[in-house]
Amino acid sequence: MAYGQFAHIYDQLMQDVPYDKWVSFVQTVKQRYMTDDSERFSVVDVGCGTGELAIRFAQEGWEVSGVDLSESMLAIAHEKALDSGLSIPLFEQNMAELEGFEEVDCVTIFCDSLNYLESEEDVKKTFQSTYKQLKKGGLLLFDVHSLYKMTQVFMNNTFTSVEEDVSYIWNSFPGEHPNSVEHELSFFVKEEESDRYLRFDEWHFQRTFNVETYKKWLEEVGFTIRSITGDYSTEYMAEHAERVFFVAQK
């Protein structure tokens, strides 16, 4: 997966993404499960991308750091944080090898970032690395694509968008592993002050596992599962939920 050129149009493509719902989810979970009465709340946003969630977390008054594997994404996140008058430490790291954030209150891995890990071992290592960075009672919050979304929404489907500045064709095919998808994307980006469009192509891989498997791996690391819900809810899982939310506590 490459995020070089993609990073520069990412925010334009994600304009309709409900980032505030993730913020509300964290707020609710924090109030429900964090017993520390101190005003300090430290968060590491893993897979932070261009910083949309990290900036919102910081605007809540939380102490936020961001982690991503893409240097291009982090560069954009840095500029956006500065434009917002915020100082957010950003680190280029693999989530399966997370380090340097000991004793934080919360680690978030949102917007299906965990689904980009190809192997079972990397998912397990990510749970282990996040566990080590959390203080006792700290929270790991993440979401993943549901089996329903992978098999019924993505699989063998084509998605298109035609806009004035950016258009794309997005084909999804079965991946090599069970419950995995390969996304083949072609983007057409309008040049500034020109009627010409530039094309570039991206390939993305995503894989998910069933809820019981994630639960088993979390508990093997030492986490206590506090809730498993769907589509931003903190209360329930709908039958055809497309996004599964996990709350795990150290």
N, C-alpha and C positions, 0 to 999 in steps of 0.2 A: 504494500500500500504506500503510495506517495502522497504527500500533502503539500508539495511545493507550490504549484500553480493554483491548486484547489484552495489553499489558505487565503488567497487574495479575493476570492469570490464567496467564501464560506458564509460570511455574515449576510450577504445579499440573498443567498439561497435559504438561509435559516430565519428569515424575518418573521415567519409565522409560528416559530417554535415557542411554546409556552414556558419560557424560562421562569416566570414568576410562580408557576405551579411547583417547580422544584424548590424554590425558596420557601414557599408555604409549607411544603412537605417537611423540610428541615426544621422550620420553626415549630411545627406541631410535634415532631419527634423529640426535639430538644426539650420542650416543656414537659413532655410525657416521661422521658426516660433519664434525663440528666438530673442528678440530685445535688450537684454542686451549686451552691447559691451565689458563687462569685460572678461578677459581671463579665469576666474574661471567658471567651469561647473561641478556641483555636480550631481552625479548619484547614485541612489540606485537600484541595480540589484536584483530584487526579483525572487526567484526560481533560484538562481545562480548555484546550483548544484556543480560541481567540479571546478567552477571558470573560465571556458574557456572564457566566454564573459566579465566577470568582469576584468580579466587580460588584455584583448584586450582594454577595455575601459580605463583602467589605463595607458596603453602604449600610448594612444592618448593624455595623459596629463590631463585627467579628474580626479576629486576627486571622488573616487568610494568606495562604501560600498556594501557588499553582504549579502543577506538574504536567508535562506533556512530552511526548516523544518527538514532536515536530518542532524543529527550530523556527520554521516559518510561522507556525501558529503562535509560538511564544513571542516572537518579535511583534506581531500584531497585537497580542494581548498586552504587551508592555506599553506600546503607544496608546492604546485605549485607556489603560489604567492612568497613565500620566495625564491624558486629556480629561479624565474624570477627577483629577486632583488626588489620586490615590497612589500609595506605595505598596505594591504587592510583590513580594519575592517570587520569582518564577524560576523553575528548574527543569532542565532537560533530562528526564529519567524514564526508564522502563518501569511500568507499574509493578512488574513481577520482581523488581530489584529495588523497591522503594527504600530509601534510607535518609537519615539526617533530620527526622521530624519527631524525635522521641517525646512522649508525654503530651501529645495533642489530644484534644477533646473529641475530634471527629474527622473521619476521612470519608470523602464523597467520591463516587465513581459513577457519574450520571451520563445521560444521553447515550446509553448503550455502549459506552466505551469498552466495557469488559468483553463485549461480543467480538471485538477485534483480536482477541487472543485465540490462537489456532489450536493449541494443545491443552489437554486436561491438566498437564503438569504446570503450565504457565498460570492457569486459573488458580490452582492450589497454591503456587508460590506467591501469587498476588495476595491471597487471603493471609498467608503467613507473614508477608512483608508489611501489610497494613496492621496486622495484629501487633507486631513489634513496635510500631510507631505510636500506638494508642496508649493513653494512660488507663489505669484500671477504671472500669465504668465507661470508657470511651466507646464511641459508636462508629461502626462502618455502615454507611448507607450507599446502596447502589441499585441500579435498575438494569434489566436485561430484556432482550426481545423474548416474548413468549414462544412456545412451540407453535401455537396457533398462527402467530404473525409470520414465523419463518416458513411454515408449510402451506398456509392458506393465502397469505397476503403477498409475500415476496416471491415464492417459488414459481419460476417459469413465467413471470409477469414482466410487462414493459410499462414504464412510467415516462411521461413526457411533460415538459413545461416549455411554453413559448412566451417569452417576455421581450421587451424592447432591447434591454441591455444584455441579458443572459438567458440562453435557452439550453435545454439538455434532453438527451435521450438516455434512459436508464434501463438496462436489461438485467434481469436477475436469473441466475441459473443454479441448479443444484451443485453444491460443493462436493469435495472429495469425502468429507467426513459426514456422519449422520447429523441431521439438523443444522447443516451449514449452507451458506449461500455465497455465491460469487457475484459481485455487482460490477457490471461493465458500463461505464458512464462516458458519454461524449458531450463535451460542453462547447457552446458557441458563444463567445464573448465579444461584444461590440467594442471596437477600438474608440478611444476618446477622439472627438472631433473628426470622425470618419464614419462612413457607412459600411466599412469592411468589418467582417466578423472573423475572429481567430478561433480555431478549433484546437482543443487539447483533450486527451483521453485519460481516464483514471480507471484503475482496477482496485476494488475493495473486497475483502473477505470478511465474513462474519459467521460466527458459530454460537449456538446456544445449547443449553442442557435442561433437563427437566427440573422442576422445583425441588424434588426430593434429593437430587444429586447435588445441587448447590447447597442445600441444607446440610447434607452429610459432610461435605467438604468443610463448611464453616465450623461445624461442631467438632470435627477432627482437629482443627487448629486450636480450639478452645473457646470459640464464640458461643454465646447464648442467643438463640433466635428470638427476637422480640415480636416481629410481625413480618408477614409475607402478604402483600396486597397488590392491587393492580391499577394501572393507569392513574397514578398520582394520588389515589385514595390512601388514607391511613387506616381505613376501617374494613375494607372488603376486597375480594377478588371476583370480578365479573367473569362469566363463563368464557367470553371471547376477548378478554383483556389482551391488549397487544404489548403492553410493557409491564413487567413484573418488578415490584419494588421490595427490597429486602432491608430490614433493620436488624443488625447484629451487634451485640454488646460484649465488650471484653470483661 
